[in-house]
């Protein structure tokens, strides 16, 4: 299966890059991984709701432009469906068994995801009620995808 992670914002810190690279290396034996980093919009302090909506719309256009159209798209959103690790593994495995060969996860910027992206997505997933920085969420997502493949293949992984 091909797994794409479409994310707003770039990773600047070396420690996040090292963690991402490590999980990408581990995942290479299970899937083809692609990470697409999209430019984020600067959000001025104390900006109005109208400005926030404009920022979300611009980032949303970039995200929609990065989607090819053939992938099953899972938007990471706080109001999304929650799964435990075996459930997440079942989700990924079920897509493959169901004939889906490409799964794209979408991680928004500091303001989240535009409604156009949420409407285009096939599902919404939530990892917590908490908000995480996009750099950390990328690492958490990669770790969970790696854990899912270990579960799918009945391979040991620490609990």
Z-matrix of the N, CA and C atoms (Angstrom, degrees):
N
C 1 1.445
C 2 1.524 1 108.97
N 3 1.310 2 115.82 1 146.91
C 4 1.455 3 121.36 2 174.05
C 5 1.528 4 107.53 3 -96.25
N 6 1.320 5 116.64 4 131.55
C 7 1.461 6 122.38 5 177.52
C 8 1.519 7 107.57 6 -118.02
N 9 1.318 8 115.92 7 122.58
C 10 1.459 9 121.10 8 175.25
C 11 1.519 10 108.55 9 -110.22
N 12 1.308 11 115.25 10 140.53
C 13 1.458 12 121.00 11 171.46
C 14 1.517 13 105.64 12 -118.05
N 15 1.310 14 114.59 13 114.46
C 16 1.456 15 121.07 14 -179.90
C 17 1.514 16 106.31 15 -104.71
N 18 1.325 17 116.46 16 118.57
C 19 1.457 18 119.34 17 -172.75
C 20 1.522 19 111.26 18 -136.73
N 21 1.323 20 113.36 19 145.00
C 22 1.454 21 121.06 20 177.11
C 23 1.522 22 107.89 21 -90.02
N 24 1.310 23 116.36 22 126.98
C 25 1.454 24 121.32 23 178.79
C 26 1.514 25 111.83 24 104.00
N 27 1.297 26 114.80 25 152.53
C 28 1.461 27 121.61 26 -179.18
C 29 1.525 28 109.99 27 -106.71
N 30 1.314 29 114.48 28 152.69
C 31 1.466 30 120.36 29 176.22
C 32 1.529 31 107.65 30 -88.88
N 33 1.315 32 115.70 31 124.44
C 34 1.465 33 120.24 32 -179.63
C 35 1.527 34 112.20 33 -108.15
N 36 1.323 35 116.70 34 -30.53
C 37 1.456 36 120.85 35 -175.57
C 38 1.523 37 110.83 36 -81.58
N 39 1.327 38 115.76 37 134.14
C 40 1.467 39 121.60 38 -176.33
C 41 1.531 40 111.98 39 -63.34
N 42 1.349 41 117.72 40 -36.80
C 43 1.460 42 119.25 41 -177.86
C 44 1.524 43 112.07 42 -64.65
N 45 1.336 44 118.23 43 -34.04
C 46 1.470 45 119.55 44 175.72
C 47 1.529 46 109.66 45 -70.76
N 48 1.314 47 116.18 46 -41.93
C 49 1.465 48 120.54 47 179.82
C 50 1.525 49 111.05 48 -60.47
N 51 1.333 50 116.37 49 -41.56
C 52 1.466 51 120.06 50 179.05
C 53 1.533 52 110.99 51 -63.12
N 54 1.332 53 116.84 52 -42.05
C 55 1.472 54 120.00 53 179.37
C 56 1.529 55 110.40 54 -65.72
N 57 1.315 56 117.30 55 -43.67
C 58 1.471 57 121.54 56 178.91
C 59 1.526 58 110.00 57 -61.57
N 60 1.318 59 116.52 58 -45.25
C 61 1.470 60 120.24 59 179.59
C 62 1.528 61 111.47 60 -61.82
N 63 1.321 62 117.19 61 -39.53
C 64 1.465 63 120.84 62 179.81
C 65 1.528 64 111.02 63 -62.50
N 66 1.340 65 116.78 64 -47.04
C 67 1.464 66 118.71 65 179.83
C 68 1.527 67 111.66 66 -69.88
N 69 1.316 68 117.63 67 -33.93
C 70 1.468 69 120.01 68 175.70
C 71 1.527 70 110.08 69 -61.62
N 72 1.323 71 116.38 70 -41.39
C 73 1.475 72 120.79 71 178.18
C 74 1.535 73 110.17 72 -63.40
N 75 1.325 74 116.86 73 -46.88
C 76 1.463 75 120.57 74 179.62
C 77 1.528 76 111.58 75 -61.80
N 78 1.318 77 116.55 76 -38.64
C 79 1.469 78 120.38 77 -177.53
C 80 1.524 79 113.04 78 -74.55
N 81 1.314 80 118.12 79 -17.21
C 82 1.467 81 120.93 80 -175.01
C 83 1.524 82 113.06 81 -59.83
N 84 1.318 83 117.83 82 -23.24
C 85 1.473 84 119.02 83 178.46
C 86 1.528 85 112.82 84 -83.75
N 87 1.338 86 117.14 85 -9.46
C 88 1.466 87 120.81 86 -176.52
C 89 1.531 88 113.52 87 -111.62
N 90 1.324 89 116.78 88 -32.22
C 91 1.464 90 119.00 89 -174.28
C 92 1.527 91 109.33 90 -154.77
N 93 1.308 92 114.30 91 169.10
C 94 1.463 93 120.05 92 173.06
C 95 1.524 94 105.72 93 -95.12
N 96 1.322 95 116.97 94 117.42
C 97 1.463 96 122.61 95 -175.97
C 98 1.519 97 110.20 96 -104.34
N 99 1.329 98 113.70 97 135.77
C 100 1.465 99 120.94 98 177.01
C 101 1.528 100 107.12 99 -133.72
N 102 1.328 101 116.49 100 130.51
C 103 1.458 102 121.01 101 176.38
C 104 1.519 103 107.84 102 -117.20
N 105 1.330 104 115.37 103 121.22
C 106 1.467 105 121.12 104 178.68
C 107 1.524 106 108.27 105 -110.49
N 108 1.318 107 115.32 106 113.52
C 109 1.459 108 120.70 107 177.37
C 110 1.526 109 108.59 108 -94.94
N 111 1.316 110 115.66 109 126.69
C 112 1.459 111 121.50 110 -179.73
C 113 1.521 112 109.72 111 -110.20
N 114 1.300 113 115.55 112 149.44
C 115 1.466 114 120.59 113 -179.94
C 116 1.524 115 110.11 114 -63.90
N 117 1.331 116 114.94 115 136.17
C 118 1.460 117 119.27 116 174.93
C 119 1.524 118 109.36 117 -95.37
N 120 1.306 119 115.81 118 160.52
C 121 1.454 120 122.43 119 176.32
C 122 1.521 121 108.74 120 -94.75
N 123 1.298 122 116.93 121 141.11
C 124 1.462 123 120.36 122 176.11
C 125 1.527 124 108.47 123 -70.82
N 126 1.323 125 115.62 124 131.68
C 127 1.465 126 121.46 125 179.35
C 128 1.522 127 108.90 126 -107.78
N 129 1.342 128 116.95 127 108.51
C 130 1.466 129 118.88 128 -179.80
C 131 1.524 130 111.12 129 -66.02
N 132 1.328 131 116.00 130 145.79
C 133 1.463 132 120.59 131 176.37
C 134 1.528 133 109.49 132 -60.16
N 135 1.325 134 116.09 133 136.17
C 136 1.462 135 121.76 134 175.66
C 137 1.516 136 114.41 135 67.10
N 138 1.326 137 117.45 136 25.25
C 139 1.468 138 118.89 137 -178.78
C 140 1.534 139 110.52 138 -72.22
N 141 1.298 140 115.99 139 158.14
C 142 1.462 141 122.15 140 -177.13
C 143 1.524 142 110.73 141 -74.17
N 144 1.317 143 114.99 142 165.77
C 145 1.466 144 119.87 143 176.54
C 146 1.526 145 110.82 144 -62.39
N 147 1.324 146 117.41 145 -34.36
C 148 1.466 147 121.24 146 179.38
C 149 1.525 148 110.58 147 -64.18
N 150 1.326 149 116.95 148 -41.19
C 151 1.470 150 120.77 149 177.84
C 152 1.525 151 110.17 150 -66.49
N 153 1.333 152 116.65 151 -41.25
C 154 1.470 153 120.22 152 177.36
C 155 1.528 154 110.91 153 -59.63
N 156 1.323 155 116.54 154 -42.11
C 157 1.468 156 119.91 155 178.53
C 158 1.519 157 111.58 156 -63.75
N 159 1.338 158 117.41 157 -38.27
C 160 1.466 159 121.10 158 177.41
C 161 1.526 160 110.80 159 -64.39
N 162 1.327 161 115.81 160 -41.63
C 163 1.469 162 120.52 161 178.81
C 164 1.520 163 109.90 162 -63.21
N 165 1.337 164 117.00 163 -47.63
C 166 1.463 165 120.57 164 178.73
C 167 1.525 166 110.99 165 -59.73
N 168 1.326 167 117.18 166 -40.97
C 169 1.466 168 120.92 167 -179.56
C 170 1.530 169 111.13 168 -63.44
N 171 1.339 170 117.31 169 -43.13
C 172 1.473 171 120.43 170 179.12
C 173 1.525 172 110.89 171 -63.78
N 174 1.340 173 115.99 172 -46.36
C 175 1.463 174 118.77 173 178.99
C 176 1.527 175 110.28 174 -65.36
N 177 1.332 176 116.68 175 -36.98
C 178 1.463 177 121.13 176 177.97
C 179 1.523 178 112.21 177 -61.40
N 180 1.326 179 116.92 178 -40.38
C 181 1.471 180 120.82 179 177.94
C 182 1.528 181 110.04 180 -61.70
N 183 1.329 182 116.57 181 -41.48
C 184 1.464 183 119.79 182 179.01
C 185 1.525 184 110.95 183 -64.51
N 186 1.323 185 116.04 184 -41.93
C 187 1.472 186 119.65 185 179.62
C 188 1.522 187 110.19 186 -63.43
N 189 1.325 188 116.91 187 -48.08
C 190 1.465 189 120.33 188 -179.14
C 191 1.531 190 110.60 189 -62.11
N 192 1.324 191 117.09 190 -34.25
C 193 1.462 192 121.00 191 177.22
C 194 1.523 193 112.68 192 -68.82
N 195 1.325 194 116.67 193 -25.83
C 196 1.471 195 120.88 194 179.93
C 197 1.521 196 112.54 195 -82.31
N 198 1.331 197 116.79 196 -18.49
C 199 1.466 198 119.95 197 178.34
C 200 1.520 199 109.21 198 -79.98
N 201 1.321 200 115.83 199 137.78
C 202 1.459 201 120.43 200 -177.58
C 203 1.529 202 112.74 201 -85.94
N 204 1.312 203 116.10 202 -28.62
C 205 1.462 204 119.50 203 179.88
C 206 1.514 205 113.89 204 110.75
N 207 1.350 206 117.35 205 -20.03
C 208 1.462 207 119.95 206 -178.68
C 209 1.525 208 112.22 207 -98.01
N 210 1.335 209 117.22 208 -6.95
C 211 1.450 210 120.37 209 -175.98
C 212 1.522 211 111.57 210 -89.18
N 213 1.330 212 114.52 211 151.39
C 214 1.464 213 121.09 212 169.52
C 215 1.519 214 104.75 213 -81.08
N 216 1.325 215 117.16 214 124.62
C 217 1.461 216 121.31 215 -171.77
C 218 1.516 217 111.56 216 -109.01
N 219 1.322 218 115.20 217 124.88
C 220 1.466 219 122.68 218 177.35
C 221 1.527 220 108.19 219 -115.28
N 222 1.324 221 115.82 220 112.39
C 223 1.462 222 121.00 221 177.46
C 224 1.522 223 108.76 222 -85.36
N 225 1.324 224 117.00 223 132.35
C 226 1.454 225 120.37 224 175.68
C 227 1.527 226 107.14 225 -86.60
N 228 1.320 227 114.67 226 112.18
C 229 1.465 228 121.19 227 -175.40
C 230 1.517 229 109.07 228 -141.99
N 231 1.310 230 115.97 229 141.61
C 232 1.462 231 121.12 230 -174.78
C 233 1.529 232 112.22 231 -58.31
N 234 1.339 233 116.70 232 -29.48
C 235 1.463 234 120.27 233 -178.98
C 236 1.533 235 112.72 234 -90.48
N 237 1.324 236 116.06 235 9.37
C 238 1.457 237 120.21 236 -177.69
C 239 1.521 238 113.60 237 -76.88
N 240 1.312 239 113.98 238 178.47
C 241 1.472 240 123.04 239 179.33
C 242 1.523 241 109.71 240 -72.33
N 243 1.305 242 115.10 241 138.24
C 244 1.466 243 120.66 242 178.80
C 245 1.519 244 110.27 243 -102.00
N 246 1.308 245 114.32 244 138.98
C 247 1.467 246 121.28 245 178.09
C 248 1.518 247 108.72 246 -132.11
N 249 1.331 248 116.30 247 146.87
C 250 1.460 249 118.42 248 168.83
C 251 1.532 250 106.67 249 -82.65
N 252 1.324 251 116.96 250 176.56
C 253 1.471 252 119.73 251 -175.62
C 254 1.531 253 113.20 252 -60.70
N 255 1.351 254 120.04 253 -44.78
C 256 1.472 255 118.05 254 175.90
C 257 1.536 256 112.30 255 -63.55
N 258 1.322 257 116.61 256 -35.91
C 259 1.463 258 119.71 257 177.35
C 260 1.519 259 112.07 258 -65.75
N 261 1.335 260 116.24 259 -38.59
C 262 1.458 261 121.10 260 177.58
C 263 1.532 262 109.92 261 -65.95
N 264 1.328 263 116.51 262 -40.87
C 265 1.475 264 120.66 263 175.92
C 266 1.525 265 109.98 264 -60.98
N 267 1.333 266 116.67 265 -42.85
C 268 1.461 267 120.54 266 177.88
C 269 1.517 268 112.15 267 -63.33
N 270 1.321 269 116.79 268 -36.38
C 271 1.465 270 122.44 269 177.27
C 272 1.526 271 110.16 270 -61.00
N 273 1.338 272 116.60 271 -50.48
C 274 1.466 273 120.75 272 -179.40
C 275 1.520 274 111.00 273 -65.30
N 276 1.333 275 116.72 274 -45.60
C 277 1.463 276 121.03 275 -179.63
C 278 1.529 277 110.72 276 -63.24
N 279 1.320 278 116.04 277 -41.68
C 280 1.466 279 120.48 278 179.97
C 281 1.521 280 112.73 279 -61.26
N 282 1.338 281 116.56 280 -37.26
C 283 1.471 282 119.10 281 177.27
C 284 1.518 283 110.31 282 -63.74
N 285 1.341 284 116.68 283 -44.21
C 286 1.463 285 120.62 284 178.94
C 287 1.512 286 112.15 285 -63.01
N 288 1.316 287 116.51 286 -45.67
C 289 1.475 288 120.92 287 178.83
C 290 1.524 289 110.18 288 -62.99
N 291 1.334 290 115.46 289 -33.93
C 292 1.467 291 120.62 290 -179.95
C 293 1.518 292 114.28 291 -79.23
N 294 1.328 293 117.33 292 2.50
C 295 1.456 294 120.62 293 174.91
C 296 1.517 295 115.32 294 98.02
N 297 1.312 296 118.06 295 2.95
C 298 1.468 297 120.03 296 177.39
C 299 1.530 298 108.76 297 -82.61
N 300 1.301 299 116.74 298 127.56
C 301 1.465 300 120.13 299 -178.28
C 302 1.526 301 112.43 300 -108.53
N 303 1.327 302 116.85 301 -2.62
C 304 1.462 303 120.04 302 -177.24
C 305 1.526 304 108.62 303 -141.91
N 306 1.332 305 115.59 304 122.66
C 307 1.461 306 122.87 305 178.60
C 308 1.517 307 108.33 306 -120.61
N 309 1.325 308 116.63 307 126.68
C 310 1.465 309 121.31 308 178.66
C 311 1.519 310 109.24 309 -116.49
N 312 1.318 311 115.33 310 128.26
C 313 1.458 312 122.10 311 172.69
C 314 1.525 313 107.27 312 -101.20
N 315 1.328 314 116.78 313 138.31
C 316 1.455 315 121.14 314 -179.14
C 317 1.528 316 108.88 315 -117.26
N 318 1.338 317 115.71 316 124.74
C 319 1.462 318 123.04 317 176.92
C 320 1.522 319 107.34 318 -114.89
N 321 1.327 320 116.63 319 121.11
C 322 1.454 321 121.18 320 -178.00
C 323 1.514 322 112.80 321 -79.92
N 324 1.318 323 114.66 322 -179.16
C 325 1.453 324 121.99 323 178.43
C 326 1.516 325 111.36 324 -85.95
N 327 1.310 326 116.30 325 -159.70
C 328 1.469 327 121.34 326 -173.90
C 329 1.528 328 112.93 327 -64.64
N 330 1.326 329 117.65 328 -22.86
C 331 1.471 330 120.88 329 179.87
C 332 1.524 331 112.46 330 -97.23
N 333 1.319 332 116.79 331 -3.49
C 334 1.468 333 119.76 332 -179.45
C 335 1.520 334 111.32 333 101.24
N 336 1.332 335 115.17 334 -146.33
C 337 1.468 336 121.36 335 -177.13
C 338 1.523 337 110.83 336 -119.23
N 339 1.305 338 114.97 337 142.23
C 340 1.463 339 121.23 338 176.30
C 341 1.528 340 109.70 339 -67.75
N 342 1.320 341 116.16 340 151.14
C 343 1.465 342 120.53 341 -179.30
C 344 1.527 343 111.99 342 -59.95
N 345 1.335 344 117.73 343 -29.15
C 346 1.466 345 119.88 344 178.94
C 347 1.529 346 110.92 345 -64.24
N 348 1.321 347 116.98 346 -35.72
C 349 1.469 348 121.55 347 178.42
C 350 1.526 349 109.70 348 -71.37
N 351 1.335 350 116.41 349 -43.76
C 352 1.467 351 120.17 350 179.16
C 353 1.524 352 110.71 351 -62.01
N 354 1.326 353 117.53 352 -39.37
C 355 1.466 354 121.13 353 179.39
C 356 1.518 355 111.51 354 -69.57
N 357 1.329 356 118.33 355 -34.21
C 358 1.467 357 122.83 356 179.86
C 359 1.537 358 111.71 357 -73.99
N 360 1.315 359 116.71 358 -25.82
C 361 1.464 360 120.88 359 -175.50
C 362 1.521 361 111.72 360 -69.84
N 363 1.319 362 115.43 361 147.95
C 364 1.461 363 121.40 362 177.21
C 365 1.517 364 111.79 363 -77.18
N 366 1.335 365 116.34 364 -27.85
C 367 1.465 366 120.95 365 177.31
C 368 1.513 367 109.32 366 -157.31
N 369 1.327 368 114.25 367 166.96
C 370 1.462 369 121.58 368 174.96
C 371 1.517 370 107.49 369 -122.89
N 372 1.329 371 115.48 370 133.22
C 373 1.454 372 121.44 371 178.20
C 374 1.524 373 109.14 372 -119.93
N 375 1.324 374 115.52 373 144.21
C 376 1.452 375 121.37 374 176.19
C 377 1.520 376 108.94 375 -123.58
N 378 1.313 377 115.95 376 137.34
C 379 1.450 378 120.81 377 176.81
C 380 1.524 379 111.39 378 -99.56
N 381 1.346 380 117.47 379 -12.61
C 382 1.455 381 120.83 380 -178.52
C 383 1.520 382 109.33 381 -178.69
N 384 1.331 383 115.97 382 163.10
C 385 1.462 384 120.29 383 169.66
C 386 1.521 385 110.93 384 -76.20
N 387 1.311 386 116.32 385 -14.07
C 388 1.458 387 121.06 386 -179.18
C 389 1.524 388 110.29 387 -81.19
N 390 1.309 389 115.37 388 157.32
C 391 1.455 390 122.10 389 175.03
C 392 1.525 391 108.18 390 -99.70
N 393 1.335 392 116.39 391 133.13
C 394 1.455 393 121.71 392 179.48
C 395 1.523 394 109.54 393 -116.89
N 396 1.326 395 117.94 394 149.18
C 397 1.461 396 119.97 395 172.16
C 398 1.533 397 108.90 396 -61.83
N 399 1.338 398 116.21 397 147.60
C 400 1.466 399 118.95 398 -175.62
C 401 1.522 400 111.98 399 -59.63
N 402 1.332 401 118.22 400 -31.40
C 403 1.464 402 120.09 401 179.55
C 404 1.532 403 110.00 402 -64.52
N 405 1.320 404 116.04 403 -45.84
C 406 1.460 405 120.75 404 -179.65
C 407 1.522 406 110.72 405 -67.35
N 408 1.325 407 116.41 406 -39.87
C 409 1.471 408 119.54 407 -179.31
C 410 1.519 409 110.61 408 -63.26
N 411 1.302 410 116.88 409 -35.16
C 412 1.459 411 119.78 410 178.42
C 413 1.527 412 110.43 411 -62.80
N 414 1.323 413 116.89 412 -43.17
C 415 1.469 414 121.13 413 179.29
C 416 1.530 415 109.95 414 -67.66
N 417 1.324 416 117.88 415 -43.46
C 418 1.468 417 121.11 416 178.48
C 419 1.527 418 109.94 417 -59.76
N 420 1.317 419 117.06 418 -45.65
C 421 1.468 420 120.93 419 179.68
C 422 1.527 421 110.99 420 -61.22
N 423 1.321 422 117.27 421 -46.92
C 424 1.463 423 119.91 422 -179.62
C 425 1.525 424 111.54 423 -61.90
N 426 1.334 425 116.33 424 -40.44
C 427 1.465 426 119.15 425 178.58
C 428 1.523 427 110.45 426 -62.96
N 429 1.315 428 117.54 427 -41.54
C 430 1.461 429 121.00 428 -179.13
C 431 1.530 430 111.99 429 -69.91
N 432 1.322 431 117.63 430 -35.07
C 433 1.464 432 120.41 431 175.34
C 434 1.529 433 109.31 432 -65.86
N 435 1.328 434 116.52 433 -42.85
C 436 1.469 435 120.03 434 176.80
C 437 1.529 436 110.42 435 -61.45
N 438 1.320 437 116.89 436 -46.63
C 439 1.468 438 121.53 437 178.32
C 440 1.534 439 109.69 438 -59.13
N 441 1.317 440 117.30 439 -41.42
C 442 1.471 441 121.33 440 -179.98
C 443 1.527 442 110.95 441 -59.93
N 444 1.321 443 116.62 442 -44.70
C 445 1.466 444 119.08 443 179.44
C 446 1.522 445 111.85 444 -66.37
N 447 1.310 446 117.49 445 -34.79
C 448 1.471 447 119.76 446 175.45
C 449 1.533 448 109.82 447 -63.87
N 450 1.325 449 116.99 448 -41.90
C 451 1.465 450 121.33 449 178.51
C 452 1.528 451 110.08 450 -65.29
N 453 1.321 452 117.04 451 -47.19
C 454 1.479 453 121.90 452 -179.07
C 455 1.527 454 110.37 453 -56.37
N 456 1.339 455 116.54 454 -38.24
C 457 1.466 456 121.46 455 -176.37
C 458 1.526 457 112.79 456 -93.49
N 459 1.320 458 117.00 457 12.42
C 460 1.478 459 122.24 458 179.48
C 461 1.513 460 111.80 459 52.91
N 462 1.312 461 116.36 460 39.77
C 463 1.455 462 121.93 461 178.75
C 464 1.528 463 109.53 462 -102.62
N 465 1.317 464 117.80 463 147.42
C 466 1.472 465 119.11 464 -178.69
C 467 1.519 466 111.61 465 -69.90
N 468 1.307 467 114.07 466 146.87
C 469 1.453 468 121.86 467 175.42
C 470 1.516 469 106.35 468 -155.56
N 471 1.308 470 117.48 469 141.82
C 472 1.464 471 118.65 470 -176.30
C 473 1.523 472 110.89 471 -61.90
N 474 1.341 473 114.31 472 149.54
C 475 1.467 474 119.25 473 -178.30
C 476 1.498 475 111.04 474 -96.70
